[in-house]
Amino acid sequence: MGLILIERYIFKKALIAFLTAGGGLIGVLWVVRAVQNIDVILNKGQSIAVYLKMTSLGVPTLAAAIAPLALMIGLVRTINALNDDTELVVMHASGASRVSLMKPFLVLSLLVTALVYFLHLWAGPTSMQVLRTFVTKVRADLVSVIVREGTFQDVGKGLTFHIAAREPGGVLKGVFILDGRNNKETFTYLANEGTISKVDEQSYLVLKNGQIQRLNHEDNALSVIKFNSYAFNLSSFSGGKTATGRSQMEVSTYNLIFPDSNDPLFKHKPGRFRAELHTRLTGGLHPLMVGLLLLAYLGNPSSHRQGQSVVITTVTMLIILLRGITIVAEGSLRDDPNMIAVVWGIPLITIAIALFLLLTDRSGFPPELLAKVETVLHNLMTKLEPLRAKLRGYKLDGQVRS
């Protein structure tokens, strides 16, 4: 799908706007996540390289989530800028066809769709798998290297370790573990010694000659189990949100389509597999839905006097509403298979309606409706003008007094 000079000009403006919006959103979300994990450096003795790797491995998943929003911001800014500078009007008057004006936006929407599918179907799950393996290794290193002798140290929420001594060969003497992550019961592990072992990319603290004390908070009943050897799974506090220590976000798309019936995660919560699969398969439809919807409503040359600002606000709110409903449906899909119709129906029906409006060259909003909305907004602003003037007066009066 080649682009002529004028189409390349529009595509470049839209691409820059999309990348700017996407980069800004990803940057903000990355900073929030980075701040949440700052204890990796402050309290757990890890290097800045480990910290950056841990926080960066989640970027593909974040990028897939914010791509439709970034595309909406980019296209709205581009279309609005072209209309403000009357460039769309000039291009249309000079003989450029409507298809020629819309093709750059459609190409960008298709590219973002392909990008989101790549992130959802492969890059996102792969990065989450690497992240879990990496965090598990960091946790194992934390216990075997960083936990100091003779001190009680928190290595996770509700999890405390104590080591009496560390001997050559990685043998830990006098191991004490307090596991209070479960609100209903607390486990205390006592062992003469322990060693770190890795099996199938999972880390275990193998305890020898000890006992497990289980305290039930409901009736304060205490039970004690003695053991000769016990493997404490360090992967269970590597960040997974399920009982298996693994998240459905880490599962490959192939395994979501053809799940292993013996997979502990699938056996524990099969609904999570269903929700994750349909979320990934429909994720790429949302950028296309956003692009076509914006083109259907904003693709014609116009000015602010023709209600452009009203249309932009209305379409933006419509897209946010549709995306919000879809997110709620995706969450409900874990327990209700009927939500599949909503998860697929919203983007597909919206795309069909937008294509119909584009192919039939119809305007999404009747001019009469836009005129009525503009009149209502104008009357509202007129009524609020005395209040705005009063507030400005208070502000000026405060500046004079200061």
C-alpha positions in Angstrom: 0.0 0.0 0.0 2.2 2.8 -1.3 1.8 6.4 -0.2 2.1 9.5 -2.4 3.8 12.6 -1.1 0.8 14.2 0.6 -0.1 10.9 2.2 3.4 10.5 3.5 3.2 14.0 5.0 0.0 13.1 6.9 1.3 9.7 7.9 4.5 11.3 9.3 2.6 13.8 11.4 0.3 11.0 12.7 3.2 8.7 13.5 5.1 11.3 15.4 2.0 12.2 17.4 1.3 8.5 18.2 4.9 7.8 19.2 5.0 10.9 21.4 1.7 10.0 23.1 2.7 6.3 23.5 6.2 7.2 24.8 4.8 9.6 27.3 2.2 7.1 28.6 4.7 4.2 28.8 7.2 6.5 30.5 4.7 7.5 33.2 3.6 3.9 33.8 7.2 2.7 33.9 8.1 5.3 36.5 5.2 4.3 38.7 6.3 0.6 38.4 9.9 1.5 39.0 9.1 3.4 42.2 7.1 0.5 43.5 10.1 -1.8 43.1 12.7 0.7 44.4 13.2 -1.6 47.5 15.1 -4.0 45.2 18.0 -1.5 45.5 17.3 0.0 48.9 16.5 -3.1 51.0 17.6 -6.1 48.9 21.1 -5.1 47.8 20.6 -5.5 44.1 22.5 -3.5 41.5 20.9 -0.8 39.3 21.3 -3.1 36.3 19.1 -5.7 38.0 16.6 -3.0 39.0 16.3 -1.7 35.4 16.0 -5.2 33.9 13.2 -6.1 36.3 11.2 -3.0 35.7 11.8 -3.0 31.9 10.6 -6.6 31.3 7.0 -5.5 31.9 7.2 -2.8 29.2 5.8 -5.0 26.3 2.7 -5.7 28.3 2.2 -2.1 29.2 2.8 -1.1 25.5 0.1 -3.5 24.3 -2.4 -2.0 26.9 -1.8 1.6 26.1 -1.4 1.4 22.3 -5.1 2.0 21.5 -5.2 5.0 23.8 -1.9 6.4 22.3 -3.3 5.9 18.8 -6.5 7.8 19.7 -4.5 10.7 21.1 -2.2 10.7 18.1 -4.9 10.7 15.5 -7.1 13.2 17.3 -4.1 15.6 17.6 -3.2 15.2 14.0 -6.7 15.6 12.6 -7.3 18.6 14.9 -4.0 20.2 13.9 -4.7 19.7 10.1 -8.1 21.2 10.6 -6.8 24.1 12.7 -4.3 25.0 10.0 -7.0 24.4 7.3 -4.6 21.9 5.7 -7.4 19.3 5.2 -9.6 21.9 3.6 -6.8 23.0 1.2 -5.9 19.4 0.4 -9.5 18.6 -0.3 -10.0 21.8 -2.4 -6.8 21.0 -4.5 -8.3 17.8 -5.7 -7.1 15.2 -3.1 -9.7 12.5 -2.7 -11.2 11.5 0.6 -9.5 8.1 0.4 -6.1 9.8 -0.1 -6.7 11.9 3.0 -7.7 8.9 5.1 -5.2 6.3 3.8 -2.3 7.5 6.1 -4.5 7.1 9.2 -5.7 3.7 8.1 -2.2 2.5 7.4 -1.0 3.7 10.9 -4.0 2.0 12.5 -3.2 -1.3 10.7 0.5 -1.0 11.8 -0.5 -0.5 15.4 -2.9 -3.4 15.1 0.0 -5.6 13.9 2.2 -4.3 16.7 -0.4 -5.0 19.4 -1.0 -8.5 18.1 2.8 -9.1 18.2 3.0 -7.9 21.8 -0.1 -9.8 22.9 0.6 -13.1 21.2 4.4 -13.4 21.7 6.5 -10.5 23.1 4.3 -10.0 26.2 4.1 -13.6 27.4 7.8 -14.1 26.6 8.8 -11.1 28.6 6.7 -12.1 31.6 8.2 -15.6 31.5 11.7 -14.1 31.5 10.6 -11.7 34.3 9.4 -14.5 36.6 12.5 -16.6 36.0 14.7 -13.5 36.7 12.8 -12.5 39.8 13.0 -16.1 41.1 16.7 -16.0 40.6 16.9 -12.7 42.5 14.9 -14.1 45.4 17.1 -17.1 45.5 20.2 -14.9 45.5 18.6 -12.9 48.3 18.3 -15.9 50.5 21.6 -17.5 49.7 23.8 -14.5 49.6 22.2 -11.3 50.8 20.4 -12.4 54.0 22.9 -11.7 56.8 23.8 -14.1 59.5 22.1 -13.6 62.8 19.5 -11.1 61.6 15.8 -11.3 60.9 15.2 -10.0 57.4 12.0 -9.5 55.5 12.4 -10.7 51.9 8.7 -10.3 50.9 5.4 -9.2 52.2 4.7 -11.4 55.3 7.9 -13.5 54.8 10.8 -13.3 57.2 14.1 -15.2 57.0 16.8 -15.8 59.7 20.1 -17.7 59.2 22.3 -18.6 62.2 25.5 -19.1 60.1 26.6 -19.6 56.5 29.2 -22.3 55.7 31.3 -23.0 52.6 29.5 -24.7 49.7 26.3 -22.6 50.2 25.1 -24.5 53.3 22.9 -22.4 55.6 22.9 -23.4 59.3 20.0 -22.7 61.7 17.3 -21.7 59.2 14.2 -19.9 60.4 11.3 -18.9 58.1 8.2 -17.1 59.2 5.5 -17.2 56.5 2.5 -15.0 57.3 1.3 -14.3 53.8 -2.0 -16.2 54.4 -4.4 -14.2 56.6 -6.0 -17.4 57.9 -2.8 -19.3 59.1 0.9 -18.7 59.8 3.6 -21.2 59.0 6.9 -21.3 60.9 9.8 -23.4 59.4 12.7 -24.5 61.6 15.6 -26.5 60.2 19.2 -27.4 61.2 20.5 -26.6 57.7 19.4 -25.7 54.2 20.7 -25.4 50.7 19.5 -23.6 47.5 18.6 -26.0 44.6 17.1 -25.3 41.2 14.8 -27.6 39.4 13.1 -26.8 36.0 14.0 -23.1 36.3 12.5 -22.9 39.8 14.4 -22.3 43.0 13.9 -24.2 46.2 15.4 -23.9 49.6 15.9 -27.6 50.7 15.6 -27.8 54.4 16.9 -30.8 56.4 16.1 -32.1 59.9 13.5 -29.7 61.1 9.8 -29.0 61.7 6.9 -27.0 60.4 4.6 -25.2 62.9 1.1 -24.3 61.6 -1.0 -21.8 63.5 -4.7 -21.5 62.6 -5.9 -18.0 63.4 -9.5 -19.0 63.6 -9.2 -21.2 66.6 -5.5 -20.6 67.5 -4.8 -24.3 67.0 -1.1 -25.2 66.7 0.1 -28.3 64.7 3.6 -29.5 64.4 5.1 -31.6 61.6 8.6 -32.9 61.7 10.6 -33.7 58.6 13.9 -35.0 57.5 13.9 -33.1 54.2 11.5 -30.4 52.9 11.7 -28.2 49.8 10.5 -24.6 50.3 9.5 -23.2 46.9 11.2 -19.8 46.5 9.2 -19.2 43.3 6.1 -19.0 45.4 7.0 -15.4 46.3 8.4 -14.4 42.9 5.5 -12.2 42.1 2.9 -14.7 40.7 -0.7 -13.9 41.6 -2.1 -17.4 41.7 -1.8 -20.4 44.0 0.7 -22.0 41.7 3.1 -19.0 41.8 2.6 -18.4 38.1 0.3 -16.0 36.2 -1.8 -16.7 33.1 0.0 -13.7 31.5 3.1 -15.9 31.3 1.5 -18.7 29.4 2.3 -18.9 25.7 -0.6 -18.3 23.3 -0.2 -21.9 22.0 -0.7 -23.3 25.5 -3.7 -21.1 26.0 -5.3 -22.5 22.8 -4.2 -26.1 23.6 -3.9 -26.2 27.4 -2.3 -29.1 29.2 -4.9 -30.7 31.4 -2.2 -31.5 34.0 -1.1 -27.9 34.2 -1.6 -26.8 37.9 -2.6 -23.3 36.9 -5.2 -24.6 34.4 -6.5 -27.1 36.9 -6.7 -24.4 39.6 -8.3 -21.6 37.5 -9.4 -22.7 34.0 -11.4 -19.5 33.6 -8.2 -17.5 33.6 -7.0 -19.3 30.5 -10.2 -18.5 28.7 -10.1 -14.9 29.7 -6.5 -14.4 28.8 -6.9 -16.1 25.4 -9.8 -14.0 24.2 -8.2 -10.9 25.6 -5.1 -11.5 23.4 -7.1 -12.5 20.3 -9.3 -9.3 20.5 -6.5 -7.0 21.7 -5.4 -6.1 18.2 -8.9 -5.2 17.1 -9.1 -2.2 19.4 -6.5 0.0 17.5 -8.3 -0.8 14.3 -11.6 0.1 16.0 -10.2 3.4 17.2 -8.7 4.4 13.8 -11.9 3.6 11.8 -14.2 5.3 14.4 -12.1 8.5 14.4 -12.0 8.5 10.6 -15.7 8.0 10.3 -16.4 10.9 12.6 -13.5 13.3 12.1 -12.2 12.4 8.6 -14.0 15.2 6.8 -12.5 18.7 6.5 -14.2 21.0 9.0 -13.8 23.8 11.4 -14.6 24.5 15.0 -17.7 26.5 13.9 -19.0 23.2 12.5 -18.8 21.5 15.8 -15.4 19.9 15.5 -14.6 20.3 19.1 -17.9 18.8 20.1 -17.4 15.8 17.8 -13.8 15.3 19.2 -15.1 15.3 22.7 -18.0 13.0 21.9 -16.0 10.4 19.9 -13.2 10.4 22.6 -15.7 9.7 25.3 -17.4 7.0 23.2 -14.1 5.2 22.6 -13.2 5.4 26.3 -16.7 4.1 27.2 -16.4 1.1 24.8 -12.9 0.3 26.0 -14.1 0.5 29.6 -17.0 -1.9 29.0 -14.6 -4.3 27.2 -12.1 -4.3 30.1 -15.0 -5.1 32.6 -16.2 -7.9 30.3 -12.6 -9.3 30.0 -12.5 -9.5 33.8 -15.9 -11.1 34.1 -14.9 -13.7 31.4 -13.0 -15.6 34.0 -16.2 -16.7 35.7 -18.8 -16.2 32.9 -18.2 -17.7 29.5 -21.1 -15.7 28.0 -18.9 -12.6 28.2 -17.1 -13.8 25.1 -20.0 -12.3 23.0 -19.3 -8.9 24.6 -15.5 -9.1 24.4 -15.7 -9.9 20.6 -18.9 -8.0 19.8 -17.9 -4.5 20.9 -14.8 -4.2 18.6 -16.3 -6.1 15.7 -19.7 -4.3 15.7 -18.0 -0.9 16.1 -15.6 -1.7 13.2 -18.6 -2.7 11.0 -20.5 0.5 11.8 -17.4 2.7 11.2 -16.8 0.9 7.8 -20.4 1.4 6.8 -20.2 5.1 7.6 -16.9 5.4 5.6 -18.0 3.4 2.6 -21.4 5.2 2.3 -19.7 8.6 2.9 -22.0 9.5 5.8 -21.4 11.7 8.8 -21.5 10.0 12.2 -23.4 12.9 13.8 -26.3 14.7 12.0 -25.5 18.5 11.6 -28.8 19.3 13.4 -27.6 17.3 16.5 -24.3 19.1 16.5 -26.0 22.4 16.3 -28.2 21.6 19.3 -25.2 20.4 21.3 -23.3 23.5 20.5 -26.2 25.7 21.5 -26.5 23.9 24.8 -22.8 24.3 25.5 -22.9 28.0 24.5 -25.8 28.6 26.9 -24.1 26.7 29.6 -20.9 28.8 29.2 -23.0 32.0 29.2 -24.6 31.1 32.5 -21.2 30.2 34.0 -19.6 33.5 32.9 -20.6 35.5 36.0 -19.1 32.8 38.2 -15.9 32.8 36.2 -15.7 36.6 36.4 -16.2 36.4 40.1 -13.4 33.9 40.5 -11.1 36.0 38.4 -12.0 38.9 40.7 -11.0 36.9 43.8 -7.7 35.9 42.1 -6.9 39.5 41.2 -7.8 40.8 44.6 -5.5 38.2 46.2 -2.6 39.2 44.0 -3.1 42.9 44.8 -3.1 42.2 48.6 -0.1 40.0 48.4 
